[in-house]
Amino acid sequence: MEKTCHQHRDCLRKRAEEESAAEVPEVTPMLLPPTELPRTQIIERTRHRYEDIHRLLEKRWTISAIARRL
């Protein structure tokens, strides 16, 4: 396979250039409304932990100090 690819590298390069030159239609992203997560115990705990971490980061705590604390 390697030998064949090496022998036809000019053809392959030409084809790759043709494909890259072909105009690709622009895809518009679909905007979906954000889904609201249910209020479960683990989600609430995660949100509180996130708030605690960022509160300590604002106080200039190091990541390792936050990890030991929490």
C-alpha positions in Angstrom: 0.0 0.0 0.0 2.8 2.4 0.9 4.5 1.7 -2.5 1.3 2.3 -4.4 0.6 5.6 -2.5 4.2 6.7 -3.2 3.9 5.9 -6.9 0.6 7.9 -7.1 1.4 10.7 -4.8 1.2 13.3 -7.6 -2.3 12.1 -8.5 -3.3 12.1 -4.8 -1.9 15.6 -4.2 -3.7 16.9 -7.3 -7.0 15.4 -6.1 -6.5 16.8 -2.6 -5.9 20.3 -4.0 -9.0 20.0 -6.1 -11.1 19.0 -3.1 -9.8 21.8 -1.0 -10.4 24.3 -3.7 -14.0 23.2 -4.1 -16.3 25.6 -2.4 -17.7 24.2 0.8 -21.2 25.4 1.6 -21.4 27.4 4.8 -23.2 25.7 7.6 -25.2 27.8 9.9 -25.3 26.5 13.5 -28.6 25.7 15.0 -29.2 27.7 18.1 -30.9 25.7 20.8 -32.3 27.1 24.0 -30.2 26.2 27.0 -31.7 23.3 28.8 -32.4 23.7 32.5 -31.0 21.0 34.6 -33.3 19.4 37.1 -32.7 20.4 40.7 -31.2 17.2 42.0 -29.0 16.8 45.1 -25.8 16.2 43.2 -26.4 19.1 40.9 -27.0 21.5 43.8 -23.9 20.1 45.6 -21.8 20.7 42.4 -23.1 24.2 42.1 -22.3 25.0 45.7 -18.8 23.5 45.3 -18.2 25.6 42.2 -19.2 28.7 44.0 -16.9 27.8 47.0 -14.0 27.2 44.7 -14.4 30.5 42.9 -14.9 32.4 46.1 -11.6 31.0 47.4 -9.9 31.7 44.0 -11.0 35.4 44.3 -9.3 35.4 47.7 -6.1 34.3 45.9 -6.0 30.8 47.4 -3.9 28.3 45.5 -5.5 25.3 43.8 -3.7 22.9 46.2 -4.9 24.9 49.2 -8.5 24.8 47.9 -8.2 21.1 47.3 -7.1 20.5 50.9 -9.8 22.7 52.3 -12.7 21.3 50.3 
